[in-house]
Amino acid sequence: TTHPERSQCLFAQWRSRVQGRRQGEVAVGQGDLDSSAMAERLHSMSSKNAVFASLGFAAAAAALSIIGSIAFLSPPQRISTLSVHDPLGVSIAPLGVQRGRAAAAHFPASVVRQMDLSADPCEDFYQYACGGFEEHVQIPEDLGGFARSWDGGSAKIYDEMRKVLEKDQGKAGDWYRSCMMVDYVNEQGAKPLQPYLEQIANIETYQDLWEVMSQFQFWDVPAFFDWWVGADNLEPQLMNFYLGTGGLILPDYTFYTENNDEMKSHRAAYREFIVTQLTLAGLSKEQANTDADICFEIETELAIYQRLEPYVSLKKSFKHISQQELVESYPNVNFTMLFDRMGISQVGTERNNIVVKAPEFFQRLNDFFGKRSAKSLIPYLRWHLVYNLSPLLSHEFLEATLKVDANLMGISKQPERWHKCVAAAKSALPMIVDQLFIENYFSEEDRKIALTMLDYIRDAFKQDLEQVSWMSEQAREAALEKLANIFFECGHPLKWDECDWEVSPTSYFNNSLVSCEHRKMKKLARLFSAPQRRRWSMSVMSVNSYYDNAVNGLFITAGMLQKPFFDAEYDMSRNFGGVGAIMGHELTHGFDNTGRKYDQESRLRDWWDRKTVDEFEARGQCIAKLYSKFEMLGMHVKGNLTLGENIADFGGLKAAYHAWLNWFKGTSIEACRQNADV
């Protein structure tokens, strides 16, 4: 990916991480998506972030059930005032408005409430679809933004699971109740941190430092660099250990290096946050201020390292090395100890399955350790430990976090404690909590309907591929083979993993660390086995879906298969326009500007001929230029940075619409046959 794309991806991950921290999730294994391409992490969130701009499909009325979902912070515009004698105002409005209102006469009331029927859909489709929503919906105080279908659906799931967890007498219920012991958590204050802070304070040598860093790897503490386990993009039946940039807490390097007023404000709020949290952790005000300055200095230097990392194409970024080469290249980073403590001492010994995604960053990091003493890094390590574990601590720590969230995202209120605890239980014991959700709130009949819809969408996509004039026959045949090989996981896994660790009914802090350690060990164990193609990287409770290039699979969660996206009682036009467009969106990711680089076996290679690639890229630029003309909040969209999502939006809505047409024709013909028989 290019630098801006990488920055966009990191920012999306950061927002997810911050939301997770506020809900107590960070210390229990965030960032568990282990696809080898960073872009896949964006794709996993793509449905929620997508903005539909397929103006040519305004007639596809069913699509409006999802288009009216996303609020931007723009001034509200007018809402139509309709005549009592002409409630839709059809006869007294301009022609385009009349047609828009006539179409809306067939929409469900819940959709019409989100619309602005005074707008001409051919002039301003967004205002037509979403104007009513922007007028009457306020962003909740505990969220940085609100998407009606996604956030509304998620809120419903959390309400339901609160009832289940309050009654559950197993591990999930014990976890939830330990989190809800607010008086005990507040009474403890910073005490749970003290043994670990003492270990950090006693660092004298780099041997001591790497002992601490070894433990950090199991707690998701974002210190110095990042790592993940994922399939090899060149040999997808094998697994690799990937090393990437890290060490920052603000969203990306620009927050440290740019000097405009906005970034200066963010840095000031962040520095105050450091001082407050460290003071709560037991440092004097003077020491906390000194530590904050040192942390800023170190994080800014790491940010510069990230900025200086040169652009490398996706394919060229997969240089495999051995453990010996890694140790020799970066001798000041004690990878030998880290790998031993992490239980992966054999990684990179039998085959070269270590991939350094940012080699120049690590070279500079190696030099960084060479010019500093271990003791000089104590403030940085202390702060990163406190930052990452503070969501598990008392009310004062949470309130301090709220202040910096307000500066960065406009959030002004903590989530309700029960909501935080449902989120924490879901993240810590995913398979147990997910199964409880499926048992209580998901129908296998819904799963069957959704799988049928997916088949129709694949068939519609296939029909389109067969008719594309700009593809060579060789490329078309290969693309059709890839499409046929895409597997569908719908609703929930058919095989559940185990959460085989103990849970205390009284210690939320200890539960979190134990859970995180076990989940990290499970992740590391995947290094030495074949990829599990159908392993889920997302909770089935999530109102989201994703396509994974690493396995050529599409995953639709049970959380997605609920109102307003889907309901067995809906007319099928609404289902195809709702979750069907999401299904089509994710399927299209397999053939977007990133997905098209992976063949039917998930191997990153040139599998299209040059002429077909040129034709694809020319059409991609058409979409990029269209989106670059769109303006929000006084800024133009950068079409090349959003291209994958934009291609998926067009392709998804198109596939869903034609899938519905095929379904409608098929059921109509069958109905005629039955009537003829009668």
BADRENDREN-364775 format. One line per field, with one value per residue (C-alpha): residue number from 0; chain; x, y, z. Coordinates in steps of 0.2 Angstrom, whole numbers. Layout:
N
num NUM_...
chaine A_...
x X_...
y Y_...
z Z_...
END
This chain:
678
num 0_1_2_3_4_5_6_7_8_9_10_11_12_13_14_15_16_17_18_19_20_21_22_23_24_25_26_27_28_29_30_31_32_33_34_35_36_37_38_39_40_41_42_43_44_45_46_47_48_49_50_51_52_53_54_55_56_57_58_59_60_61_62_63_64_65_66_67_68_69_70_71_72_73_74_75_76_77_78_79_80_81_82_83_84_85_86_87_88_89_90_91_92_93_94_95_96_97_98_99_100_101_102_103_104_105_106_107_108_109_110_111_112_113_114_115_116_117_118_119_120_121_122_123_124_125_126_127_128_129_130_131_132_133_134_135_136_137_138_139_140_141_142_143_144_145_146_147_148_149_150_151_152_153_154_155_156_157_158_159_160_161_162_163_164_165_166_167_168_169_170_171_172_173_174_175_176_177_178_179_180_181_182_183_184_185_186_187_188_189_190_191_192_193_194_195_196_197_198_199_200_201_202_203_204_205_206_207_208_209_210_211_212_213_214_215_216_217_218_219_220_221_222_223_224_225_226_227_228_229_230_231_232_233_234_235_236_237_238_239_240_241_242_243_244_245_246_247_248_249_250_251_252_253_254_255_256_257_258_259_260_261_262_263_264_265_266_267_268_269_270_271_272_273_274_275_276_277_278_279_280_281_282_283_284_285_286_287_288_289_290_291_292_293_294_295_296_297_298_299_300_301_302_303_304_305_306_307_308_309_310_311_312_313_314_315_316_317_318_319_320_321_322_323_324_325_326_327_328_329_330_331_332_333_334_335_336_337_338_339_340_341_342_343_344_345_346_347_348_349_350_351_352_353_354_355_356_357_358_359_360_361_362_363_364_365_366_367_368_369_370_371_372_373_374_375_376_377_378_379_380_381_382_383_384_385_386_387_388_389_390_391_392_393_394_395_396_397_398_399_400_401_402_403_404_405_406_407_408_409_410_411_412_413_414_415_416_417_418_419_420_421_422_423_424_425_426_427_428_429_430_431_432_433_434_435_436_437_438_439_440_441_442_443_444_445_446_447_448_449_450_451_452_453_454_455_456_457_458_459_460_461_462_463_464_465_466_467_468_469_470_471_472_473_474_475_476_477_478_479_480_481_482_483_484_485_486_487_488_489_490_491_492_493_494_495_496_497_498_499_500_501_502_503_504_505_506_507_508_509_510_511_512_513_514_515_516_517_518_519_520_521_522_523_524_525_526_527_528_529_530_531_532_533_534_535_536_537_538_539_540_541_542_543_544_545_546_547_548_549_550_551_552_553_554_555_556_557_558_559_560_561_562_563_564_565_566_567_568_569_570_571_572_573_574_575_576_577_578_579_580_581_582_583_584_585_586_587_588_589_590_591_592_593_594_595_596_597_598_599_600_601_602_603_604_605_606_607_608_609_610_611_612_613_614_615_616_617_618_619_620_621_622_623_624_625_626_627_628_629_630_631_632_633_634_635_636_637_638_639_640_641_642_643_644_645_646_647_648_649_650_651_652_653_654_655_656_657_658_659_660_661_662_663_664_665_666_667_668_669_670_671_672_673_674_675_676_677
chaine A_A_A_A_A_A_A_A_A_A_A_A_A_A_A_A_A_A_A_A_A_A_A_A_A_A_A_A_A_A_A_A_A_A_A_A_A_A_A_A_A_A_A_A_A_A_A_A_A_A_A_A_A_A_A_A_A_A_A_A_A_A_A_A_A_A_A_A_A_A_A_A_A_A_A_A_A_A_A_A_A_A_A_A_A_A_A_A_A_A_A_A_A_A_A_A_A_A_A_A_A_A_A_A_A_A_A_A_A_A_A_A_A_A_A_A_A_A_A_A_A_A_A_A_A_A_A_A_A_A_A_A_A_A_A_A_A_A_A_A_A_A_A_A_A_A_A_A_A_A_A_A_A_A_A_A_A_A_A_A_A_A_A_A_A_A_A_A_A_A_A_A_A_A_A_A_A_A_A_A_A_A_A_A_A_A_A_A_A_A_A_A_A_A_A_A_A_A_A_A_A_A_A_A_A_A_A_A_A_A_A_A_A_A_A_A_A_A_A_A_A_A_A_A_A_A_A_A_A_A_A_A_A_A_A_A_A_A_A_A_A_A_A_A_A_A_A_A_A_A_A_A_A_A_A_A_A_A_A_A_A_A_A_A_A_A_A_A_A_A_A_A_A_A_A_A_A_A_A_A_A_A_A_A_A_A_A_A_A_A_A_A_A_A_A_A_A_A_A_A_A_A_A_A_A_A_A_A_A_A_A_A_A_A_A_A_A_A_A_A_A_A_A_A_A_A_A_A_A_A_A_A_A_A_A_A_A_A_A_A_A_A_A_A_A_A_A_A_A_A_A_A_A_A_A_A_A_A_A_A_A_A_A_A_A_A_A_A_A_A_A_A_A_A_A_A_A_A_A_A_A_A_A_A_A_A_A_A_A_A_A_A_A_A_A_A_A_A_A_A_A_A_A_A_A_A_A_A_A_A_A_A_A_A_A_A_A_A_A_A_A_A_A_A_A_A_A_A_A_A_A_A_A_A_A_A_A_A_A_A_A_A_A_A_A_A_A_A_A_A_A_A_A_A_A_A_A_A_A_A_A_A_A_A_A_A_A_A_A_A_A_A_A_A_A_A_A_A_A_A_A_A_A_A_A_A_A_A_A_A_A_A_A_A_A_A_A_A_A_A_A_A_A_A_A_A_A_A_A_A_A_A_A_A_A_A_A_A_A_A_A_A_A_A_A_A_A_A_A_A_A_A_A_A_A_A_A_A_A_A_A_A_A_A_A_A_A_A_A_A_A_A_A_A_A_A_A_A_A_A_A_A_A_A_A_A_A_A_A_A_A_A_A_A_A_A_A_A_A_A_A_A_A_A_A_A_A_A_A_A_A_A_A_A_A_A_A_A_A_A_A_A_A_A_A_A_A_A_A_A_A_A_A_A_A_A_A_A_A_A_A_A_A_A_A_A_A_A_A_A_A_A_A_A_A_A_A_A_A_A_A_A_A_A_A_A_A_A_A_A_A_A_A_A_A_A_A_A_A_A_A_A_A_A_A_A_A_A_A_A_A_A_A_A_A_A_A_A
x 0_5_10_-8_-16_-6_-10_-28_-27_-18_-31_-45_-36_-33_-51_-56_-43_-49_-67_-61_-51_-66_-76_-63_-58_-39_-31_-40_-33_-38_-32_-35_-37_-22_-23_-6_-10_-14_-27_-38_-40_-48_-59_-65_-73_-77_-96_-98_-87_-94_-104_-115_-114_-121_-133_-137_-147_-158_-173_-167_-178_-174_-156_-162_-164_-145_-141_-149_-137_-122_-122_-109_-106_-114_-127_-145_-155_-173_-186_-201_-218_-231_-249_-263_-272_-257_-247_-232_-233_-232_-243_-236_-217_-204_-204_-188_-195_-212_-203_-193_-209_-218_-204_-205_-223_-217_-204_-206_-210_-194_-185_-195_-192_-173_-177_-179_-193_-191_-174_-173_-164_-156_-149_-144_-146_-138_-149_-164_-159_-152_-158_-172_-159_-147_-161_-168_-154_-141_-124_-124_-113_-103_-99_-88_-101_-118_-123_-141_-141_-124_-124_-143_-141_-126_-135_-150_-137_-129_-146_-150_-134_-134_-150_-141_-125_-134_-142_-128_-120_-105_-88_-96_-108_-93_-83_-97_-100_-82_-82_-98_-90_-87_-85_-71_-63_-63_-57_-42_-37_-20_-15_-16_-3_10_20_22_27_40_47_49_56_70_76_95_101_94_92_79_71_68_61_48_45_43_28_21_19_5_-4_-6_5_10_28_41_34_20_19_5_3_-4_-4_10_4_15_12_-5_-4_10_10_22_27_26_35_28_30_22_26_14_-2_-9_-18_-3_14_6_-1_17_25_13_12_-5_-16_-27_-12_-5_-21_-21_-3_-7_-22_-12_2_-11_-18_-1_2_-15_-14_4_-1_-16_-3_7_20_22_16_34_40_24_28_46_40_28_42_52_38_34_52_53_36_40_56_47_34_48_55_37_36_53_49_50_35_36_23_13_21_39_35_36_54_56_71_77_79_98_96_84_96_111_102_95_107_101_83_84_73_81_74_58_55_60_48_34_36_41_60_60_52_63_74_67_61_62_45_49_43_49_37_46_65_71_60_68_86_83_75_90_101_89_93_111_112_101_103_90_86_82_67_59_47_41_38_29_17_13_9_-2_-11_-15_-21_-30_-47_-47_-44_-55_-67_-53_-43_-58_-63_-45_-47_-63_-55_-43_-56_-66_-52_-48_-66_-79_-84_-91_-98_-92_-102_-114_-104_-115_-111_-92_-94_-104_-90_-76_-84_-87_-69_-62_-72_-77_-83_-93_-102_-105_-113_-124_-130_-133_-142_-154_-156_-151_-162_-154_-169_-161_-145_-152_-160_-144_-134_-147_-145_-126_-129_-140_-127_-113_-123_-126_-108_-104_-116_-107_-90_-95_-101_-86_-79_-62_-56_-46_-53_-38_-41_-60_-58_-46_-58_-73_-63_-58_-77_-82_-69_-75_-83_-96_-97_-113_-120_-108_-93_-98_-84_-82_-65_-63_-60_-51_-44_-51_-62_-63_-80_-71_-56_-59_-41_-33_-47_-42_-23_-26_-38_-26_-11_-21_-27_-10_-3_-17_-12_6_2_-5_13_16_0_-9_-20_-38_-47_-64_-58_-67_-58_-73_-86_-103_-111_-103_-114_-101_-94_-78_-69_-52_-40_-29_-42_-53_-68_-83_-89_-107_-110_-126_-126_-127_-142_-154_-165_-164_-152_-162_-177_-186_-202_-196_-200_-185_-181_-178_-166_-156_-155_-150_-138_-138_-128_-116_-114_-111_-99_-88_-88_-83_-67_-61_-59_-56_-39_-31_-41_-38_-19_-24_-28_-40_-29_-26_-8_-2_4_1_-13_-21_-12_-6_-19_-33_-24_-23_-41_-46_-35_-42_-60_-54_-48_-65_-72_-58_-61_-79_-76_-63_-76_-86_-84_-88_-84_-75_-63_-63_-63_-46_-53_-37_-36_-54_-54_-56_-71_-79_-77_-85_-99_-103_-100_-110_-126_-125_-123_-137_-149_-147_-147_-164_-170_-165_-174_-189_-190_-187_-201_-213_-211_-213_-229_-236_-232_-241_-256_-257_-256_-271
y 0_18_29_37_21_14_29_27_8_12_26_14_1_15_20_2_0_16_10_-7_1_11_-5_-15_-25_-20_-31_-47_-48_-35_-35_-53_-52_-61_-60_-57_-41_-25_-20_-34_-26_-12_-24_-32_-15_-10_-13_0_13_11_26_21_32_21_35_24_12_25_14_0_5_-9_-2_13_2_3_19_30_24_36_53_66_81_93_106_99_104_106_93_93_100_89_94_85_82_76_68_63_80_71_83_100_97_97_82_74_77_69_54_52_53_41_28_32_27_9_10_4_18_15_19_34_42_43_52_70_69_87_83_77_60_64_80_75_57_58_71_62_45_52_70_65_55_70_81_71_60_66_57_49_56_40_38_47_44_35_24_19_2_-4_5_3_-16_-17_-9_-21_-36_-29_-26_-44_-51_-41_-51_-68_-64_-58_-75_-86_-97_-102_-94_-80_-75_-76_-64_-52_-51_-49_-34_-27_-27_-8_-4_-17_-11_7_2_-7_9_6_-8_-22_-13_-11_-28_-24_-6_-12_-24_-10_2_-11_-12_-10_-19_-23_-41_-34_-24_-38_-49_-35_-34_-53_-51_-36_-47_-57_-41_-31_-17_-7_-4_-1_-13_-24_-42_-54_-72_-75_-85_-83_-72_-82_-99_-98_-116_-110_-98_-83_-72_-54_-39_-22_-4_1_10_24_28_42_37_38_47_64_67_68_77_89_107_114_120_104_92_104_103_84_83_94_84_68_75_80_62_54_65_61_43_41_52_40_25_32_44_61_76_81_63_61_77_71_55_63_73_57_47_61_62_43_42_56_48_32_42_49_31_27_42_38_20_20_14_-4_-13_-26_-41_-34_-32_-51_-55_-71_-72_-85_-81_-81_-67_-57_-58_-53_-39_-31_-37_-24_-31_-47_-58_-73_-70_-64_-79_-91_-82_-82_-101_-99_-102_-113_-99_-96_-111_-125_-113_-94_-89_-72_-57_-40_-28_-12_-16_2_5_-10_-4_13_5_-6_10_18_4_5_23_23_14_2_13_28_18_15_30_24_6_12_23_10_-3_10_15_-2_-9_7_1_-13_-1_12_25_39_30_29_47_52_42_51_68_63_54_70_79_66_60_71_58_66_51_34_19_12_-1_-15_-11_-11_-28_-36_-30_-36_-53_-55_-51_-61_-77_-75_-93_-95_-78_-81_-98_-90_-77_-90_-101_-87_-75_-84_-95_-108_-105_-87_-95_-105_-90_-80_-94_-95_-76_-78_-91_-79_-65_-76_-81_-63_-59_-74_-67_-51_-58_-69_-53_-41_-36_-29_-46_-58_-76_-82_-69_-72_-91_-88_-75_-87_-101_-90_-85_-103_-107_-93_-102_-94_-94_-88_-84_-93_-106_-124_-129_-119_-116_-118_-105_-117_-106_-103_-88_-79_-73_-59_-52_-43_-38_-55_-62_-50_-54_-73_-72_-61_-73_-88_-80_-75_-92_-99_-87_-91_-109_-107_-104_-122_-129_-127_-112_-115_-108_-107_-100_-84_-68_-59_-61_-67_-54_-40_-31_-33_-45_-47_-55_-62_-63_-75_-89_-83_-84_-73_-72_-65_-64_-68_-50_-44_-55_-45_-30_-18_-27_-43_-52_-68_-59_-44_-44_-51_-35_-27_-41_-41_-22_-23_-37_-43_-27_-30_-48_-41_-28_-41_-53_-39_-36_-52_-43_-25_-16_-27_-43_-45_-48_-64_-79_-93_-101_-85_-83_-66_-66_-59_-70_-58_-53_-35_-29_-35_-26_-10_-11_-14_0_12_9_10_27_32_27_36_52_51_50_63_76_72_85_83_95_106_93_82_63_56_43_33_30_24_15_-3_2_12_-3_-14_-2_-1_-20_-25_-15_-20_-39_-38_-29_-42_-56_-50_-48_-66_-72_-62_-69_-87_-86_-77_-91_-104_-96_-95_-114_-118_-107_-116_-133_-127
z 0_-2_13_14_12_26_37_33_38_54_58_56_67_80_81_83_97_106_105_112_126_132_133_142_127_123_137_130_113_101_83_81_62_56_37_30_21_32_19_25_42_33_23_39_43_26_27_40_32_15_8_-7_-22_-35_-42_-57_-46_-38_-45_-34_-20_-8_-7_3_18_20_11_25_38_40_47_44_54_42_44_43_27_25_27_16_22_13_10_20_4_-5_9_-3_-12_-29_-38_-33_-34_-48_-59_-51_-33_-39_-45_-29_-19_-29_-27_-8_-8_-9_5_23_35_45_29_24_41_36_20_13_1_-4_-12_-30_-30_-47_-41_-23_-19_-3_4_-3_5_22_24_37_47_48_53_68_74_87_89_106_119_121_102_90_76_74_59_61_54_62_78_81_77_89_103_101_102_118_126_122_128_144_149_144_154_169_171_164_178_167_163_153_167_180_168_167_185_189_177_186_203_202_220_221_206_212_229_221_211_204_215_202_192_206_203_185_188_201_188_175_188_192_174_174_159_142_148_161_147_136_150_152_133_132_144_135_119_128_134_118_125_110_113_99_86_81_76_69_63_45_30_17_3_-9_-2_7_14_25_40_43_58_52_60_57_64_80_97_95_104_94_78_66_64_57_75_81_66_59_67_63_76_76_79_92_101_100_107_122_126_125_136_149_148_151_166_174_171_178_193_196_195_209_202_209_198_194_189_179_169_166_160_148_140_138_131_118_113_110_102_90_85_81_72_61_58_51_40_33_28_9_-2_-7_-18_-9_-19_-15_3_6_9_19_31_44_62_60_47_58_73_63_54_71_85_97_97_107_96_103_120_114_103_118_130_117_114_96_97_82_71_56_59_48_35_31_38_46_36_41_33_37_36_37_52_61_56_64_79_81_80_93_106_102_107_123_140_146_161_149_142_159_157_140_145_161_152_138_152_161_145_140_156_163_155_168_183_193_188_189_175_164_167_162_146_142_142_128_119_119_111_98_94_102_114_130_140_146_140_153_164_159_140_144_153_139_126_138_140_121_117_131_129_111_107_123_122_103_106_119_107_93_105_111_96_79_68_57_45_43_40_26_18_19_11_-3_-6_-7_-21_-30_-28_-34_-49_-53_-51_-63_-76_-76_-77_-92_-101_-97_-114_-108_-101_-110_-111_-101_-87_-87_-85_-70_-62_-64_-56_-41_-40_-39_-26_-14_1_12_31_36_54_64_63_61_72_88_96_115_128_140_154_171_175_192_197_207_198_182_181_182_171_157_158_158_144_134_137_132_116_111_114_103_89_90_89_72_66_66_58_41_40_45_31_39_56_60_64_70_83_76_87_77_65_51_38_29_14_17_3_13_12_-2_10_14_32_36_54_63_69_51_49_59_57_48_36_36_42_36_36_25_6_-2_-12_5_11_-6_-4_14_19_0_-4_10_4_-14_-7_2_-13_-24_-13_-20_-37_-32_-34_-20_-22_-40_-36_-27_-37_-34_-22_-12_-19_-23_-41_-58_-64_-76_-93_-94_-106_-94_-79_-89_-94_-76_-69_-82_-76_-58_-62_-68_-51_-42_-52_-48_-29_-30_-35_-19_-5_13_27_15_9_-6_-5_-11_-24_-25_-7_-5_-22_-15_-5_-19_-31_-18_-16_-35_-37_-22_-25_-44_-39_-26_-38_-52_-39_-33_-51_-54_-38_-43_-60_-54_-40_-52_-65_-52_-45_-63_-65_-49_-54_-71_-62_-51
END
